[in-house]
């Protein structure tokens, strides 16, 4: 079992492997806020999501790395939208799709209630790639938005018949955790729907289907 962990009470952490006998091995350390993991199918190449810090400005950005079996770490992306909270709303879970591409959840960088022009723009403008699931070429890093309107797509998966599902963490105020059946190219509501940007809209009762 492979996992990401934070170490020594800091935001820095490592990728570790846990064997069946309970013995763990530290595969790679010194990663900033490592979170998502996915092996490329048919290989021993591991992809890891996390953060990087700009040396000049101190600003944090989302990152995606490729971890080779010899411990070499290669940067695939280091310019993704990030970060709302100290240990949250960054680049999150990732998985490979049936098409061989990598799918990566990117959280919103604010709760988006702070429009600078509320009379004409009820919500602040979003970065095109935040609050979305990105489709990433695993070698070139070329990205496109697979689905949007998801405040914090924390983890995602594909079923055996190719359907995509994702979890979505709700607002700091509490409401709105969701399990979403993802529509390719679809917009899934945030921040324009119920508590995700519309405080006066009553939430509808959830249905399993």
C-alpha positions in Angstrom: 0.0 0.0 0.0 1.4 3.4 -1.0 0.4 6.5 0.8 1.4 10.2 1.3 2.1 11.4 4.8 3.0 14.7 6.4 5.9 14.6 8.8 7.1 16.3 12.0 4.0 18.4 12.3 4.9 20.3 9.1 3.4 20.7 5.6 6.3 18.7 4.2 5.9 15.0 3.8 6.8 11.8 2.0 5.6 8.9 -0.1 5.7 5.7 1.9 5.1 2.0 1.0 3.5 -0.2 3.6 4.2 -4.0 3.3 1.9 -6.8 4.4 4.1 -7.4 7.5 3.5 -3.8 8.6 7.0 -2.6 7.8 7.0 0.8 6.0 9.6 2.2 3.6 10.0 5.9 2.9 10.1 6.0 -0.9 10.6 9.8 -1.3 10.7 12.6 1.1 10.9 16.4 1.1 7.7 16.9 -0.8 5.5 19.9 0.0 2.0 18.9 1.0 1.9 15.7 -1.0 -1.6 14.3 -1.4 -2.7 12.2 -4.4 -1.1 9.1 -5.8 -1.6 7.0 -8.9 0.5 4.4 -10.6 0.5 4.6 -14.4 -1.1 1.3 -15.4 1.4 -1.4 -16.5 4.3 0.5 -15.1 6.1 1.2 -11.8 5.9 5.0 -12.4 4.0 6.8 -9.6 2.4 10.2 -10.0 2.1 12.5 -7.0 0.2 15.7 -6.4 1.3 18.4 -4.1 2.5 22.0 -3.9 5.5 24.2 -4.7 6.5 27.6 -3.4 7.7 30.4 -5.6 11.2 31.4 -4.3 10.7 35.0 -5.3 7.1 35.7 -4.2 6.4 33.0 -1.7 3.2 32.2 -3.5 2.1 28.6 -3.5 1.1 26.7 -6.6 -0.2 23.3 -7.3 2.2 20.7 -8.6 2.2 17.2 -10.2 5.3 15.0 -10.1 6.4 11.8 -11.7 8.2 9.5 -9.3 10.4 6.9 -11.0 11.3 3.5 -9.4 14.9 4.7 -8.7 13.6 7.6 -6.6 14.0 10.2 -9.3 11.4 13.0 -9.1 10.4 14.7 -12.3 8.1 17.8 -12.4 5.2 17.4 -14.8 3.3 20.6 -13.7 4.1 23.3 -11.2 1.7 26.1 -12.2 -1.7 24.9 -11.1 -4.2 27.0 -9.1 -3.6 26.8 -5.3 -4.3 27.2 -2.4 -7.3 28.3 -0.2 -6.4 26.7 3.1 -3.1 25.6 4.7 -3.7 21.9 4.1 -6.6 21.9 1.8 -8.0 23.1 -1.5 -5.0 22.3 -3.6 -4.4 19.7 -6.3 -6.0 16.6 -4.8 -6.7 13.1 -5.9 -5.7 11.7 -9.2 -6.3 8.6 -11.2 -5.7 7.2 -14.7 -8.6 7.0 -17.0 -9.4 4.2 -19.6 -7.9 6.4 -22.3 -4.5 6.4 -20.6 -4.6 10.0 -19.5 -4.2 11.2 -16.0 -7.2 12.9 -14.3 -6.5 15.4 -11.5 -8.8 17.2 -9.1 -8.0 20.9 -8.4 -9.7 22.7 -5.6 -11.1 26.2 -5.6 -8.7 28.8 -4.2 -11.4 30.7 -2.3 -15.0 30.2 -1.3 -15.8 32.8 -4.0 -18.1 35.2 -2.2 -15.9 38.3 -2.7 -16.8 39.8 -6.0 -15.2 43.2 -6.6 -18.2 44.3 -8.6 -21.2 42.8 -6.9 -23.8 44.9 -8.8 -22.8 43.4 -12.1 -20.8 40.3 -11.2 -22.4 38.3 -8.3 -19.4 36.0 -8.1 -15.7 36.5 -8.4 -14.0 35.3 -11.6 -12.5 31.8 -11.4 -9.3 30.6 -12.8 -10.2 28.3 -15.7 -8.5 25.4 -14.1 -9.6 25.8 -10.5 -12.6 23.9 -9.0 -12.3 21.4 -11.8 -11.0 18.0 -12.9 -8.2 18.3 -15.4 -7.3 15.7 -18.1 -3.5 15.6 -18.2 -1.1 14.0 -20.7 1.2 12.1 -18.4 4.3 12.8 -20.4 3.9 16.2 -21.8 1.8 17.8 -19.0 -0.6 19.2 -21.5 -3.9 19.8 -19.8 -7.6 20.4 -20.6 -10.6 20.9 -18.3 -12.5 17.6 -18.2 -15.3 18.9 -15.8 -15.8 22.1 -13.9 -18.0 23.6 -11.1 -16.6 21.3 -8.4 -15.5 23.2 -5.3 -13.0 20.6 -4.1 -12.8 17.4 -6.1 -11.0 15.5 -3.4 -10.9 12.1 -5.0 -12.0 10.5 -8.3 -12.3 7.2 -10.0 -13.5 5.5 -13.1 -15.8 2.5 -13.1 -15.1 -0.6 -15.2 -17.4 0.7 -17.9 -15.6 4.1 -18.1 -17.9 6.3 -16.0 -16.2 9.0 -13.9 -17.2 9.7 -10.3 -15.7 12.3 -7.8 -16.3 13.4 -4.3 -16.7 17.2 -3.6 -16.1 18.7 -0.2 -18.5 21.5 0.7 -18.1 25.0 2.1 -16.4 25.9 5.4 -19.9 26.7 6.7 -20.8 23.1 6.5 -23.4 22.3 3.8 -22.8 20.7 0.5 -20.6 17.5 0.5 -21.4 15.7 -2.7 -20.7 12.5 -4.6 -20.9 13.4 -8.3 -21.4 11.4 -11.5 -19.1 13.4 -13.7 -20.2 14.6 -17.1 -17.4 15.1 -19.6 -17.2 18.8 -20.3 -20.0 19.4 -17.8 -20.4 22.1 -15.2 -21.4 20.8 -11.8 -22.8 23.9 -10.2 -20.2 25.6 -8.0 -20.2 28.5 -7.2 -23.5 29.2 -8.9 -25.8 26.7 -7.2 -27.3 26.5 -3.6 -24.8 27.0 -0.8 -21.9 27.1 -3.3 -22.3 30.8 -4.0 -26.0 31.3 -3.7 -26.8 31.8 0.1 -30.5 32.6 -0.6 -31.1 29.4 -2.6 -32.6 26.6 -0.4 -30.8 23.3 -0.9 -32.8 20.6 -2.5 -33.2 17.3 -0.7 -30.5 14.9 -1.8 -31.4 11.8 -3.7 -29.3 8.6 -4.1 -29.7 8.7 -7.9 
